[in-house]
C-alpha cells in the first residue's frame, strides 16, 4: 500500500539536515535500495518535523554506515549500526524479517525486502517507508492499515502475537500513546490487557524492560507517559505499588521546582516509585538494570522526600534550609517541595533557585593560614561560615573568616 509521496513532502524530506549524507550515499550507481522508515515518515505525514532518522537498506548496513560518518554503536546480530554524521545521528539497519522461537525471545533474523521489513514493526503507524533511490524513489510504502490508522490517530499492532513476541512493545505502546496523543485501537487494547494478565513481561529480561522504561521517562512529557502505563496496568505489572495516580499533582509540582541541571527522568521515576517500599524499589530498579548511581539517586528521592518535606516545613532560617537538604540530590529536594505545605515548598524553591548558588569566599587554606590545625575543625569552621552566608550575616571574606574562627574557638577545637 502507499503510492507516490506528494512533491511537497518529498521536498521536506530532502531538506532534513540529518538525511543529507544518506541521500548522497545512496545515489551511487548500483546502490542497494534504501528507505527512511518508521517515526520519521510518520511525523512527516503528520506535518511534523522528524527528529530521529532511521534508514533501512536492502544491502549491507555496515557498508552504508561506513559512507555516512563515525560508527557509534553496531549490533551485528541484527545488522544495525548507529552513525554520527555532521548533522546528527542516523540509525541504519539491513531490511529483515524476524521469527521468535518463543515468547519474549530475541528474534532470529533473515535479510529481506523493505516491504517485508515493515511487517516486523511494532505498530502500524510506524510501519511506513519512503524509498530514497532507484526507480521507486519517492514511493511511500505502508503496511496494511497503516495509513488508515494514521488518519484515525490510533495505535494498532500488526498481528495478534505482537505483544507475546516482544513484551517490551507494551511499554512502547504507552510511550507513543503519550507522545502522539493517539488512542489505542480496541483490539490492540484487548491484546495488551491479555498479555499483561498472562504475565508476558516476565518472559523478557529486566534489562530490556528497563531500557524501555528509561526511554519512557526521558520523554518530553514523562508524566503523560507514566499515566499511559497506568491506563493499561503496565505499571502495576512491574510492581503493585509503582506508578502515578491519575489525580496526583505531585509530579507536576516537583517538575516545576526542578532546576535545569536536575534529572527529569529520575524525578519521574522517583515520583512513580514513592509508594514502593525502599527494599522493593531498590530490587526493582536493580532488576531493570538501572546503573547504581541512578538507582541510588532515584530511590533516595522516592523514599526520602516525605521526611525532607517535613524538615523543610519546620525550617526558620536559610541556614536551617541548607542543613535540611545537605547531601540531598536536586530530584529529592524538588519532590520534597511538592509534598510539603506552601511554606516548605517555598523553602525548597528558594534553595533550588537561589541559596544553593551562594559560595564562600574562604576555604580551608584561609583557616590553616589563620592558625587552625588540620582536622575536623576546618570543616566545622567552614560549615559555620556557610550558615552565616546563607543567613546574610557573613557576605564578605573577613566576615566569613571571623565567623569560622569564632565557631572553632567556641568548640574548643583547632588550635595548633
One Martini backbone bead per residue (centre of mass of N, CA, C, O) as a GRO file, in nm:
protein
  416
    1UNK     BB    1   0.102   0.032   0.012
    2UNK     BB    2   0.044   0.384  -0.113
    3UNK     BB    3   0.268   0.565  -0.309
    4UNK     BB    4   0.326   0.870  -0.405
    5UNK     BB    5   0.481   1.123  -0.284
    6UNK     BB    6   0.437   1.424  -0.228
    7UNK     BB    7   0.626   1.684  -0.328
    8UNK     BB    8   0.632   1.843  -0.059
    9UNK     BB    9   0.739   1.601   0.114
   10UNK     BB   10   0.990   1.538  -0.050
   11UNK     BB   11   1.120   1.813   0.004
   12UNK     BB   12   1.124   1.796   0.314
   13UNK     BB   13   1.298   1.547   0.329
   14UNK     BB   14   1.548   1.673   0.173
   15UNK     BB   15   1.582   1.908   0.405
   16UNK     BB   16   1.702   1.718   0.601
   17UNK     BB   17   2.002   1.723   0.744
   18UNK     BB   18   2.040   1.415   0.839
   19UNK     BB   19   1.982   1.308   0.529
   20UNK     BB   20   2.205   1.404   0.336
   21UNK     BB   21   2.422   1.172   0.349
   22UNK     BB   22   2.226   0.953   0.256
   23UNK     BB   23   2.147   1.061  -0.022
   24UNK     BB   24   2.438   1.058  -0.130
   25UNK     BB   25   2.505   0.747  -0.078
   26UNK     BB   26   2.242   0.620  -0.257
   27UNK     BB   27   2.313   0.740  -0.561
   28UNK     BB   28   2.478   0.534  -0.653
   29UNK     BB   29   2.556   0.316  -0.874
   30UNK     BB   30   2.400   0.020  -0.758
   31UNK     BB   31   2.257   0.085  -0.516
   32UNK     BB   32   2.080  -0.012  -0.278
   33UNK     BB   33   1.790  -0.014  -0.150
   34UNK     BB   34   1.648   0.271   0.022
   35UNK     BB   35   1.501   0.386   0.344
   36UNK     BB   36   1.285   0.571   0.520
   37UNK     BB   37   1.163   0.498   0.855
   38UNK     BB   38   0.896   0.531   1.053
   39UNK     BB   39   0.879   0.810   1.245
   40UNK     BB   40   0.965   1.005   1.020
   41UNK     BB   41   0.723   0.944   0.837
   42UNK     BB   42   0.497   0.994   1.030
   43UNK     BB   43   0.570   1.294   1.091
   44UNK     BB   44   0.553   1.395   0.804
   45UNK     BB   45   0.244   1.317   0.766
   46UNK     BB   46   0.182   1.512   1.032
   47UNK     BB   47   0.344   1.785   0.989
   48UNK     BB   48   0.622   1.715   1.110
   49UNK     BB   49   0.943   1.718   1.252
   50UNK     BB   50   1.185   1.517   1.222
   51UNK     BB   51   1.440   1.364   1.446
   52UNK     BB   52   1.447   1.060   1.373
   53UNK     BB   53   1.673   0.856   1.181
   54UNK     BB   54   1.567   0.580   0.977
   55UNK     BB   55   1.748   0.328   0.795
   56UNK     BB   56   1.691   0.112   0.513
   57UNK     BB   57   1.858  -0.171   0.364
   58UNK     BB   58   1.919  -0.423   0.106
   59UNK     BB   59   2.193  -0.414   0.215
   60UNK     BB   60   2.461  -0.309   0.384
   61UNK     BB   61   2.480  -0.142   0.676
   62UNK     BB   62   2.789  -0.104   0.707
   63UNK     BB   63   2.844   0.016   0.428
   64UNK     BB   64   2.664   0.263   0.459
   65UNK     BB   65   2.778   0.372   0.726
   66UNK     BB   66   3.074   0.421   0.620
   67UNK     BB   67   2.958   0.673   0.433
   68UNK     BB   68   2.854   0.874   0.676
   69UNK     BB   69   3.048   0.806   0.943
   70UNK     BB   70   3.054   0.751   1.280
   71UNK     BB   71   3.056   0.486   1.477
   72UNK     BB   72   2.871   0.417   1.777
   73UNK     BB   73   2.691   0.153   1.700
   74UNK     BB   74   2.693  -0.217   1.691
   75UNK     BB   75   2.473  -0.495   1.560
   76UNK     BB   76   2.524  -0.784   1.408
   77UNK     BB   77   2.275  -0.963   1.455
   78UNK     BB   78   2.080  -0.706   1.331
   79UNK     BB   79   2.216  -0.512   1.132
   80UNK     BB   80   2.308  -0.252   1.313
   81UNK     BB   81   2.372   0.114   1.286
   82UNK     BB   82   2.522   0.387   1.448
   83UNK     BB   83   2.554   0.728   1.326
   84UNK     BB   84   2.778   1.004   1.314
   85UNK     BB   85   2.713   1.306   1.187
   86UNK     BB   86   2.724   1.643   1.116
   87UNK     BB   87   2.382   1.636   1.161
   88UNK     BB   88   2.372   1.357   1.313
   89UNK     BB   89   2.190   1.084   1.385
   90UNK     BB   90   2.192   0.745   1.238
   91UNK     BB   91   1.990   0.465   1.168
   92UNK     BB   92   2.107   0.149   1.047
   93UNK     BB   93   1.945  -0.112   0.847
   94UNK     BB   94   1.871  -0.423   0.759
   95UNK     BB   95   1.656  -0.574   0.591
   96UNK     BB   96   1.399  -0.777   0.768
   97UNK     BB   97   1.315  -1.069   0.921
   98UNK     BB   98   1.115  -1.229   1.186
   99UNK     BB   99   1.171  -1.481   1.451
  100UNK     BB  100   1.010  -1.647   1.728
  101UNK     BB  101   1.075  -1.911   1.934
  102UNK     BB  102   0.964  -1.743   2.184
  103UNK     BB  103   0.841  -1.571   2.420
  104UNK     BB  104   1.073  -1.297   2.450
  105UNK     BB  105   1.259  -1.347   2.238
  106UNK     BB  106   1.500  -1.309   2.039
  107UNK     BB  107   1.531  -1.262   1.718
  108UNK     BB  108   1.528  -1.418   1.412
  109UNK     BB  109   1.717  -1.328   1.121
  110UNK     BB  110   1.648  -1.205   0.781
  111UNK     BB  111   1.688  -1.113   0.485
  112UNK     BB  112   1.503  -0.845   0.313
  113UNK     BB  113   1.261  -0.661   0.216
  114UNK     BB  114   1.110  -0.371   0.290
  115UNK     BB  115   0.817  -0.473   0.291
  116UNK     BB  116   0.880  -0.695   0.504
  117UNK     BB  117   0.997  -0.517   0.731
  118UNK     BB  118   0.727  -0.375   0.810
  119UNK     BB  119   0.596  -0.639   0.952
  120UNK     BB  120   0.796  -0.605   1.224
  121UNK     BB  121   0.660  -0.387   1.352
  122UNK     BB  122   0.490  -0.255   1.617
  123UNK     BB  123   0.324  -0.031   1.451
  124UNK     BB  124   0.155   0.085   1.189
  125UNK     BB  125   0.259   0.394   1.211
  126UNK     BB  126   0.569   0.258   1.173
  127UNK     BB  127   0.489   0.107   0.886
  128UNK     BB  128   0.694   0.310   0.713
  129UNK     BB  129   0.808   0.413   0.375
  130UNK     BB  130   1.076   0.585   0.189
  131UNK     BB  131   1.209   0.586  -0.105
  132UNK     BB  132   1.543   0.708  -0.214
  133UNK     BB  133   1.595   0.513  -0.468
  134UNK     BB  134   1.568   0.465  -0.779
  135UNK     BB  135   1.271   0.397  -0.945
  136UNK     BB  136   1.115   0.428  -0.643
  137UNK     BB  137   1.155   0.707  -0.582
  138UNK     BB  138   0.908   0.841  -0.358
  139UNK     BB  139   0.789   0.595  -0.236
  140UNK     BB  140   0.511   0.486  -0.049
  141UNK     BB  141   0.521   0.256   0.218
  142UNK     BB  142   0.265   0.029   0.362
  143UNK     BB  143   0.107  -0.124   0.584
  144UNK     BB  144  -0.167  -0.260   0.661
  145UNK     BB  145  -0.352   0.020   0.794
  146UNK     BB  146  -0.155   0.260   0.845
  147UNK     BB  147  -0.301   0.508   0.716
  148UNK     BB  148  -0.566   0.477   0.867
  149UNK     BB  149  -0.445   0.500   1.155
  150UNK     BB  150  -0.330   0.780   1.112
  151UNK     BB  151  -0.603   0.919   1.058
  152UNK     BB  152  -0.724   0.810   1.345
  153UNK     BB  153  -0.519   0.822   1.571
  154UNK     BB  154  -0.395   0.513   1.604
  155UNK     BB  155  -0.295   0.223   1.786
  156UNK     BB  156  -0.157  -0.069   1.614
  157UNK     BB  157  -0.104  -0.380   1.563
  158UNK     BB  158  -0.014  -0.629   1.319
  159UNK     BB  159  -0.055  -0.866   1.537
  160UNK     BB  160  -0.154  -1.095   1.790
  161UNK     BB  161   0.169  -1.162   1.874
  162UNK     BB  162   0.324  -0.902   1.947
  163UNK     BB  163   0.344  -0.907   2.271
  164UNK     BB  164   0.463  -1.198   2.295
  165UNK     BB  165   0.713  -1.158   2.127
  166UNK     BB  166   0.725  -0.835   2.245
  167UNK     BB  167   0.673  -0.694   2.553
  168UNK     BB  168   0.803  -0.403   2.514
  169UNK     BB  169   0.555  -0.290   2.353
  170UNK     BB  170   0.392  -0.197   2.595
  171UNK     BB  171   0.570   0.051   2.664
  172UNK     BB  172   0.554   0.176   2.380
  173UNK     BB  173   0.256   0.229   2.380
  174UNK     BB  174   0.267   0.444   2.604
  175UNK     BB  175   0.469   0.636   2.473
  176UNK     BB  176   0.302   0.697   2.212
  177UNK     BB  177   0.043   0.781   2.345
  178UNK     BB  178   0.171   1.037   2.470
  179UNK     BB  179   0.325   1.173   2.235
  180UNK     BB  180   0.074   1.165   2.013
  181UNK     BB  181  -0.229   1.130   2.129
  182UNK     BB  182  -0.329   0.852   2.086
  183UNK     BB  183  -0.514   0.591   2.047
  184UNK     BB  184  -0.630   0.268   2.126
  185UNK     BB  185  -0.706   0.006   1.979
  186UNK     BB  186  -0.925  -0.224   2.081
  187UNK     BB  187  -0.761  -0.482   2.005
  188UNK     BB  188  -0.494  -0.385   2.130
  189UNK     BB  189  -0.599  -0.358   2.415
  190UNK     BB  190  -0.679  -0.650   2.452
  191UNK     BB  191  -0.394  -0.768   2.403
  192UNK     BB  192  -0.252  -0.617   2.628
  193UNK     BB  193  -0.421  -0.718   2.870
  194UNK     BB  194  -0.360  -1.016   2.818
  195UNK     BB  195  -0.053  -1.003   2.839
  196UNK     BB  196  -0.046  -0.907   3.130
  197UNK     BB  197  -0.217  -1.137   3.255
  198UNK     BB  198  -0.002  -1.360   3.135
  199UNK     BB  199   0.299  -1.250   3.199
  200UNK     BB  200   0.497  -1.146   2.961
  201UNK     BB  201   0.709  -0.969   3.115
  202UNK     BB  202   0.852  -1.239   3.235
  203UNK     BB  203   0.991  -1.324   2.940
  204UNK     BB  204   1.177  -1.078   2.988
  205UNK     BB  205   1.424  -0.890   3.044
  206UNK     BB  206   1.499  -0.635   3.258
  207UNK     BB  207   1.677  -0.469   3.064
  208UNK     BB  208   1.459  -0.427   2.842
  209UNK     BB  209   1.252  -0.289   3.020
  210UNK     BB  210   1.438  -0.066   3.128
  211UNK     BB  211   1.492   0.070   2.858
  212UNK     BB  212   1.196   0.156   2.814
  213UNK     BB  213   1.164   0.319   3.078
  214UNK     BB  214   1.384   0.524   3.016
  215UNK     BB  215   1.256   0.637   2.762
  216UNK     BB  216   0.990   0.723   2.893
  217UNK     BB  217   1.126   0.923   3.109
  218UNK     BB  218   1.256   1.099   2.852
  219UNK     BB  219   1.026   1.233   2.786
  220UNK     BB  220   0.881   1.534   2.763
  221UNK     BB  221   0.614   1.372   2.899
  222UNK     BB  222   0.633   1.157   3.154
  223UNK     BB  223   0.358   1.173   3.290
  224UNK     BB  224   0.191   1.071   3.050
  225UNK     BB  225   0.343   0.802   3.016
  226UNK     BB  226   0.287   0.687   3.303
  227UNK     BB  227  -0.024   0.703   3.273
  228UNK     BB  228  -0.035   0.509   3.033
  229UNK     BB  229   0.055   0.270   3.194
  230UNK     BB  230  -0.194   0.278   3.388
  231UNK     BB  231  -0.425   0.227   3.183
  232UNK     BB  232  -0.297  -0.086   3.145
  233UNK     BB  233  -0.121  -0.191   3.403
  234UNK     BB  234   0.196  -0.190   3.371
  235UNK     BB  235   0.300  -0.076   3.637
  236UNK     BB  236   0.177  -0.307   3.825
  237UNK     BB  237   0.347  -0.533   3.684
  238UNK     BB  238   0.615  -0.436   3.812
  239UNK     BB  239   0.445  -0.306   4.063
  240UNK     BB  240   0.181  -0.262   4.278
  241UNK     BB  241   0.312   0.052   4.366
  242UNK     BB  242   0.359   0.147   4.079
  243UNK     BB  243   0.303   0.486   3.994
  244UNK     BB  244   0.066   0.723   3.868
  245UNK     BB  245  -0.175   0.905   3.974
  246UNK     BB  246  -0.410   1.073   3.802
  247UNK     BB  247  -0.468   1.302   4.050
  248UNK     BB  248  -0.168   1.353   4.097
  249UNK     BB  249   0.033   1.665   4.140
  250UNK     BB  250   0.329   1.617   4.230
  251UNK     BB  251   0.499   1.607   3.971
  252UNK     BB  252   0.428   1.883   3.854
  253UNK     BB  253   0.549   2.039   4.091
  254UNK     BB  254   0.835   1.919   4.085
  255UNK     BB  255   0.901   2.009   3.798
  256UNK     BB  256   0.883   2.315   3.858
  257UNK     BB  257   1.127   2.300   4.068
  258UNK     BB  258   1.317   2.181   3.878
  259UNK     BB  259   1.609   2.228   3.756
  260UNK     BB  260   1.800   2.209   3.471
  261UNK     BB  261   2.025   2.020   3.634
  262UNK     BB  262   1.825   1.811   3.650
  263UNK     BB  263   1.646   1.489   3.654
  264UNK     BB  264   1.356   1.412   3.507
  265UNK     BB  265   1.365   1.100   3.490
  266UNK     BB  266   1.420   1.056   3.800
  267UNK     BB  267   1.174   1.204   3.902
  268UNK     BB  268   0.966   1.021   3.769
  269UNK     BB  269   1.061   0.761   3.903
  270UNK     BB  270   1.023   0.855   4.196
  271UNK     BB  271   0.721   0.924   4.181
  272UNK     BB  272   0.638   0.628   4.097
  273UNK     BB  273   0.810   0.498   4.366
  274UNK     BB  274   0.701   0.627   4.654
  275UNK     BB  275   0.511   0.355   4.736
  276UNK     BB  276   0.761   0.187   4.742
  277UNK     BB  277   0.946   0.004   4.908
  278UNK     BB  278   1.275   0.031   4.931
  279UNK     BB  279   1.369  -0.262   4.878
  280UNK     BB  280   1.183  -0.303   4.629
  281UNK     BB  281   1.286  -0.070   4.456
  282UNK     BB  282   1.576  -0.155   4.441
  283UNK     BB  283   1.517  -0.431   4.309
  284UNK     BB  284   1.371  -0.330   4.059
  285UNK     BB  285   1.605  -0.149   3.942
  286UNK     BB  286   1.805  -0.379   3.925
  287UNK     BB  287   1.639  -0.557   3.729
  288UNK     BB  288   1.630  -0.299   3.517
  289UNK     BB  289   1.935  -0.195   3.493
  290UNK     BB  290   2.020   0.020   3.673
  291UNK     BB  291   2.234   0.219   3.774
  292UNK     BB  292   2.366   0.280   4.073
  293UNK     BB  293   2.340   0.593   4.074
  294UNK     BB  294   2.043   0.606   3.975
  295UNK     BB  295   1.924   0.427   4.192
  296UNK     BB  296   2.007   0.594   4.438
  297UNK     BB  297   1.870   0.860   4.352
  298UNK     BB  298   1.577   0.756   4.322
  299UNK     BB  299   1.538   0.624   4.601
  300UNK     BB  300   1.600   0.870   4.774
  301UNK     BB  301   1.366   1.041   4.665
  302UNK     BB  302   1.126   0.845   4.715
  303UNK     BB  303   1.200   0.788   5.041
  304UNK     BB  304   1.290   1.104   5.144
  305UNK     BB  305   1.083   1.335   5.078
  306UNK     BB  306   0.879   1.336   5.314
  307UNK     BB  307   1.079   1.405   5.542
  308UNK     BB  308   1.196   1.660   5.410
  309UNK     BB  309   0.932   1.821   5.406
  310UNK     BB  310   0.914   1.856   5.716
  311UNK     BB  311   1.182   2.006   5.757
  312UNK     BB  312   1.122   2.243   5.570
  313UNK     BB  313   0.871   2.339   5.725
  314UNK     BB  314   1.044   2.400   6.003
  315UNK     BB  315   1.206   2.609   5.891
  316UNK     BB  316   1.354   2.943   5.937
  317UNK     BB  317   1.634   2.942   5.822
  318UNK     BB  318   1.859   2.918   5.572
  319UNK     BB  319   2.051   2.730   5.729
  320UNK     BB  320   1.827   2.516   5.778
  321UNK     BB  321   1.784   2.446   5.490
  322UNK     BB  322   2.074   2.356   5.432
  323UNK     BB  323   2.075   2.128   5.645
  324UNK     BB  324   1.834   1.965   5.532
  325UNK     BB  325   1.973   1.925   5.223
  326UNK     BB  326   2.212   1.776   5.297
  327UNK     BB  327   2.295   1.544   5.037
  328UNK     BB  328   2.074   1.619   4.845
  329UNK     BB  329   1.918   1.590   4.564
  330UNK     BB  330   1.729   1.763   4.344
  331UNK     BB  331   1.491   1.559   4.326
  332UNK     BB  332   1.429   1.540   4.630
  333UNK     BB  333   1.370   1.841   4.677
  334UNK     BB  334   1.142   1.872   4.472
  335UNK     BB  335   0.959   1.650   4.592
  336UNK     BB  336   0.942   1.773   4.873
  337UNK     BB  337   0.812   2.039   4.790
  338UNK     BB  338   0.553   1.903   4.672
  339UNK     BB  339   0.477   1.765   4.964
  340UNK     BB  340   0.460   2.029   5.086
  341UNK     BB  341   0.379   2.291   5.221
  342UNK     BB  342   0.408   2.613   5.125
  343UNK     BB  343   0.656   2.671   5.301
  344UNK     BB  344   0.833   2.429   5.211
  345UNK     BB  345   0.817   2.494   4.908
  346UNK     BB  346   0.962   2.767   4.927
  347UNK     BB  347   1.224   2.654   5.041
  348UNK     BB  348   1.291   2.479   4.798
  349UNK     BB  349   1.294   2.703   4.589
  350UNK     BB  350   1.512   2.878   4.720
  351UNK     BB  351   1.735   2.673   4.704
  352UNK     BB  352   1.725   2.602   4.391
  353UNK     BB  353   1.741   2.920   4.292
  354UNK     BB  354   1.960   3.043   4.523
  355UNK     BB  355   2.128   2.925   4.772
  356UNK     BB  356   2.312   2.704   4.621
  357UNK     BB  357   2.490   2.944   4.473
  358UNK     BB  358   2.635   3.007   4.718
  359UNK     BB  359   2.975   3.125   4.795
  360UNK     BB  360   3.254   3.100   4.942
  361UNK     BB  361   3.564   3.290   4.997
  362UNK     BB  362   3.653   3.067   5.173
  363UNK     BB  363   3.895   2.824   5.298
  364UNK     BB  364   4.111   2.606   5.437
  365UNK     BB  365   4.362   2.786   5.389
  366UNK     BB  366   4.268   3.022   5.562
  367UNK     BB  367   4.261   2.861   5.831
  368UNK     BB  368   4.553   2.771   5.837
  369UNK     BB  369   4.672   3.062   5.822
  370UNK     BB  370   4.514   3.126   6.109
  371UNK     BB  371   4.598   2.848   6.293
  372UNK     BB  372   4.453   2.597   6.209
  373UNK     BB  373   4.423   2.278   6.250
  374UNK     BB  374   4.420   1.998   6.111
  375UNK     BB  375   4.079   1.890   6.061
  376UNK     BB  376   3.756   1.913   6.180
  377UNK     BB  377   3.766   2.227   6.221
  378UNK     BB  378   3.746   2.309   5.928
  379UNK     BB  379   3.456   2.210   5.873
  380UNK     BB  380   3.321   2.364   6.101
  381UNK     BB  381   3.394   2.651   6.005
  382UNK     BB  382   3.271   2.637   5.719
  383UNK     BB  383   2.983   2.576   5.811
  384UNK     BB  384   2.942   2.839   5.970
  385UNK     BB  385   2.995   3.030   5.731
  386UNK     BB  386   2.772   2.917   5.551
  387UNK     BB  387   2.534   2.986   5.736
  388UNK     BB  388   2.590   3.292   5.743
  389UNK     BB  389   2.560   3.338   5.442
  390UNK     BB  390   2.265   3.243   5.416
  391UNK     BB  391   2.169   3.462   5.645
  392UNK     BB  392   2.342   3.741   5.579
  393UNK     BB  393   2.608   3.773   5.804
  394UNK     BB  394   2.847   3.665   5.575
  395UNK     BB  395   2.955   3.821   5.274
  396UNK     BB  396   3.246   3.847   5.350
  397UNK     BB  397   3.558   3.747   5.400
  398UNK     BB  398   3.605   3.848   5.693
  399UNK     BB  399   3.332   3.745   5.809
  400UNK     BB  400   3.377   3.446   5.749
  401UNK     BB  401   3.638   3.410   5.910
  402UNK     BB  402   3.530   3.500   6.181
  403UNK     BB  403   3.306   3.285   6.206
  404UNK     BB  404   3.486   3.037   6.190
  405UNK     BB  405   3.674   3.100   6.430
  406UNK     BB  406   3.452   3.122   6.645
  407UNK     BB  407   3.346   2.832   6.620
  408UNK     BB  408   3.610   2.695   6.694
  409UNK     BB  409   3.645   2.827   6.970
  410UNK     BB  410   3.375   2.726   7.093
  411UNK     BB  411   3.467   2.413   7.057
  412UNK     BB  412   3.789   2.376   7.126
  413UNK     BB  413   3.921   2.367   6.845
  414UNK     BB  414   4.225   2.392   6.628
  415UNK     BB  415   4.483   2.428   6.772
  416UNK     BB  416   4.846   2.452   6.721
   0.00000   0.00000   0.00000
